[in-house]
């Protein structure tokens, strides 16, 4: 199986817990990004180091959902032309609920994306604010409804648990049937410290409480199906 990962580094705002590489959004750089990716794909095709067809393609970030659907479609067209895409290829895009609309998700589906991964992290507005997220819990729920209406059957939802000052059961309301997330996968990640992002650094200054590891729920992921 051959896979292609495309890192889209741009963010509207850097989340204080994140240590992935990202850059402040620059409109001209975002506009030129697809051509840079295509040029790199063509370079690798000429070097003959990559073997197609691709079984999976993943747009990660950063915030890939800042790319317009036409840009995503253009990248996929050239990836298919140069290396080929398997007929049943899983083509995923990470999305921030605060950067999508119903029309945009419909456009991604038409461009060839068949799996979405929403970076929800929490359905508690207070926790979202502390995490520096640009979306609300209501916007996350709305993004899921839009995704279903756009035709996406495969939708993931990233969650973070064991946040500072978070009750142990705080992540689980997202699994409530009222959220209507049948056939969705929930990667659930424990809050972890890193020396680089500013939010974990606040622990050292005593301005943010850290949950003791022994009090963390023991869970890696949850899955809901029809």
C-alpha positions as CSV (number, residue, x, y, z in Angstrom):
1,X,0.0,0.0,0.0
2,X,1.4,3.4,-1.0
3,X,0.1,6.5,0.8
4,X,0.5,10.2,0.2
5,X,0.5,12.8,3.0
6,X,0.1,16.5,2.1
7,X,0.8,18.9,5.0
8,X,-1.1,22.2,4.7
9,X,0.7,24.4,7.2
10,X,-1.6,27.4,7.4
11,X,-3.7,28.3,10.4
12,X,-6.0,31.2,11.2
13,X,-4.6,31.1,14.8
14,X,-2.1,28.8,16.4
15,X,-3.7,26.6,19.1
16,X,-1.6,27.0,22.3
17,X,-1.4,23.2,22.9
18,X,-0.2,22.3,19.4
19,X,3.4,21.7,18.4
20,X,2.8,20.7,14.8
21,X,4.5,22.9,12.2
22,X,2.2,25.7,11.1
23,X,2.3,29.2,9.7
24,X,-0.1,32.2,10.0
25,X,-2.5,32.3,7.1
26,X,-1.1,34.3,4.2
27,X,-3.6,34.6,1.3
28,X,-1.0,34.7,-1.4
29,X,0.9,31.7,0.0
30,X,-2.3,29.8,0.3
31,X,-3.3,30.6,-3.3
32,X,0.1,29.4,-4.5
33,X,0.2,26.3,-2.4
34,X,-1.4,23.8,-4.8
35,X,1.1,24.6,-7.5
36,X,4.0,24.0,-5.1
37,X,2.5,20.6,-4.2
38,X,2.0,19.7,-7.9
39,X,5.5,20.8,-8.7
40,X,6.8,18.5,-6.0
41,X,4.7,15.6,-7.2
42,X,6.1,16.1,-10.7
43,X,9.6,16.2,-9.4
44,X,9.2,12.9,-7.5
45,X,7.6,11.4,-10.6
46,X,10.7,12.2,-12.6
47,X,13.0,10.9,-9.9
48,X,11.0,7.6,-10.0
49,X,11.3,7.1,-6.3
50,X,7.6,6.8,-5.5
51,X,5.4,3.9,-6.7
52,X,1.7,4.4,-7.3
53,X,-1.1,4.0,-7.3
54,X,-1.9,5.7,-3.9
55,X,-4.2,3.7,-1.7
56,X,-4.6,6.6,0.8
57,X,-4.2,10.3,0.5
58,X,-4.3,12.5,3.7
59,X,-4.5,16.3,3.8
60,X,-3.2,17.2,7.3
61,X,-2.0,20.4,8.9
62,X,-2.1,23.1,10.0
63,X,-5.7,23.6,8.7
64,X,-6.3,21.9,5.4
65,X,-9.9,23.1,5.4
66,X,-8.5,26.6,4.6
67,X,-7.9,25.3,1.1
68,X,-10.8,25.9,-1.3
69,X,-12.3,22.7,-2.8
70,X,-11.1,23.6,-6.3
71,X,-7.5,23.6,-5.0
72,X,-7.9,20.2,-3.3
73,X,-9.4,18.8,-6.5
74,X,-6.6,20.2,-8.6
75,X,-4.0,18.5,-6.3
76,X,-5.9,15.2,-6.5
77,X,-6.2,15.4,-10.3
78,X,-2.4,15.7,-10.7
79,X,-1.7,13.0,-8.1
80,X,-3.9,10.7,-10.1
81,X,-2.3,11.8,-13.4
82,X,1.3,11.3,-12.1
83,X,0.9,8.3,-9.8
84,X,-2.6,7.0,-10.0
85,X,-5.2,6.7,-7.3
86,X,-6.6,3.3,-6.3
87,X,-10.3,2.8,-7.2
88,X,-11.1,2.4,-3.6
89,X,-8.6,5.0,-2.2
90,X,-9.4,6.6,1.1
91,X,-8.9,10.3,0.6
92,X,-9.0,12.2,3.9
93,X,-9.0,15.9,4.8
94,X,-8.6,17.3,8.3
95,X,-11.1,20.1,8.9
96,X,-11.6,22.8,11.6
97,X,-15.4,23.2,12.2
98,X,-14.8,27.0,12.3
99,X,-13.5,27.1,8.7
100,X,-16.2,25.2,6.9
101,X,-19.7,25.8,5.4
102,X,-22.3,23.6,3.9
103,X,-21.2,24.6,0.4
104,X,-17.5,24.1,1.1
105,X,-18.1,20.6,2.4
106,X,-20.2,19.8,-0.6
107,X,-17.3,21.1,-2.7
108,X,-14.8,18.8,-1.0
109,X,-17.0,15.8,-1.6
110,X,-17.2,16.7,-5.3
111,X,-13.5,17.2,-5.5
112,X,-12.8,13.6,-4.4
113,X,-12.6,13.8,-0.6
114,X,-14.4,10.7,0.9
115,X,-13.3,11.0,4.5
116,X,-13.4,14.0,6.9
117,X,-11.6,14.3,10.2
118,X,-13.0,17.1,12.3
119,X,-10.7,18.6,14.9
120,X,-13.4,19.1,17.5
121,X,-11.3,18.4,20.6
122,X,-14.1,19.2,23.0
123,X,-17.9,20.0,23.1
124,X,-17.5,22.2,26.1
125,X,-17.3,25.9,25.1
126,X,-15.2,26.7,28.2
127,X,-12.6,24.0,27.3
128,X,-12.6,25.2,23.7
129,X,-11.8,28.7,24.7
130,X,-9.0,27.5,26.9
131,X,-7.6,25.4,24.0
132,X,-7.7,28.5,21.8
133,X,-10.1,26.9,19.3
134,X,-11.9,29.2,16.9
135,X,-15.1,27.2,16.9
136,X,-17.9,26.6,19.4
137,X,-19.6,23.3,20.4
138,X,-22.6,24.3,18.4
139,X,-20.5,25.0,15.3
140,X,-18.9,21.5,15.6
141,X,-22.4,19.9,15.7
142,X,-23.5,21.9,12.7
143,X,-20.3,21.0,10.8
144,X,-21.2,17.3,11.3
145,X,-24.7,17.8,10.0
146,X,-23.4,19.6,6.9
147,X,-20.9,16.8,6.3
148,X,-23.8,14.2,6.3
149,X,-25.8,16.4,4.0
150,X,-22.9,16.7,1.6
151,X,-22.8,13.0,1.3
152,X,-19.9,12.0,3.6
153,X,-20.3,8.5,5.1
154,X,-16.9,8.4,6.7
155,X,-16.4,11.2,9.3
156,X,-13.9,11.2,12.1
157,X,-13.8,13.5,15.2
158,X,-10.7,14.2,17.2
159,X,-11.2,14.7,21.0
160,X,-8.8,15.5,23.8
161,X,-9.4,14.2,27.3
162,X,-7.7,14.8,30.7
163,X,-7.5,18.5,30.1
164,X,-6.4,20.7,33.0
165,X,-9.4,21.1,35.4
166,X,-11.6,18.8,33.2
167,X,-13.8,16.3,35.0
168,X,-12.9,12.7,34.1
169,X,-16.1,12.1,32.1
170,X,-16.1,15.4,30.3
171,X,-15.3,14.0,26.8
172,X,-18.1,11.6,26.7
173,X,-21.1,13.9,26.0
174,X,-19.8,13.9,22.4
175,X,-20.8,10.2,22.2
176,X,-24.4,10.9,23.1
177,X,-26.8,9.6,20.5
178,X,-28.3,13.1,20.2
179,X,-25.1,14.1,18.3
180,X,-26.2,11.8,15.5
181,X,-22.7,10.6,14.6
182,X,-23.5,7.1,13.4
183,X,-20.7,5.4,11.5
184,X,-18.2,7.9,12.9
185,X,-14.8,7.2,14.4
186,X,-13.5,9.1,17.4
187,X,-9.8,9.2,18.0
188,X,-9.5,10.2,21.7
189,X,-6.1,11.5,22.8
190,X,-4.8,12.1,26.3
191,X,-3.7,15.6,27.1
192,X,0.1,15.6,27.0
193,X,2.8,18.1,27.9
194,X,5.4,19.4,25.4
195,X,8.0,22.0,26.1
196,X,7.2,24.1,23.0
197,X,3.5,25.1,23.0
198,X,2.6,28.0,25.4
199,X,-0.3,26.3,27.2
200,X,1.8,23.4,28.7
201,X,4.4,26.0,29.6
202,X,1.8,27.6,31.9
203,X,2.0,24.6,34.1
204,X,5.5,25.4,34.9
205,X,4.5,29.0,35.9
206,X,1.7,27.7,38.1
207,X,-1.0,29.4,36.0
208,X,-2.6,26.2,34.8
209,X,-3.4,23.0,36.7
210,X,-2.2,19.7,35.3
211,X,-4.3,16.6,35.8
212,X,-2.3,13.8,37.6
213,X,-1.6,10.9,35.2
214,X,-3.2,8.4,37.6
215,X,-6.5,10.2,37.4
216,X,-6.7,10.0,33.6
217,X,-9.3,7.7,32.1
218,X,-7.7,4.7,30.4
219,X,-9.0,5.0,26.8
220,X,-7.4,5.2,23.4
221,X,-10.3,5.5,21.0
222,X,-14.1,5.0,20.6
223,X,-16.1,4.0,17.5
224,X,-19.8,4.3,16.8
225,X,-21.5,2.4,14.0
226,X,-25.0,2.2,12.6
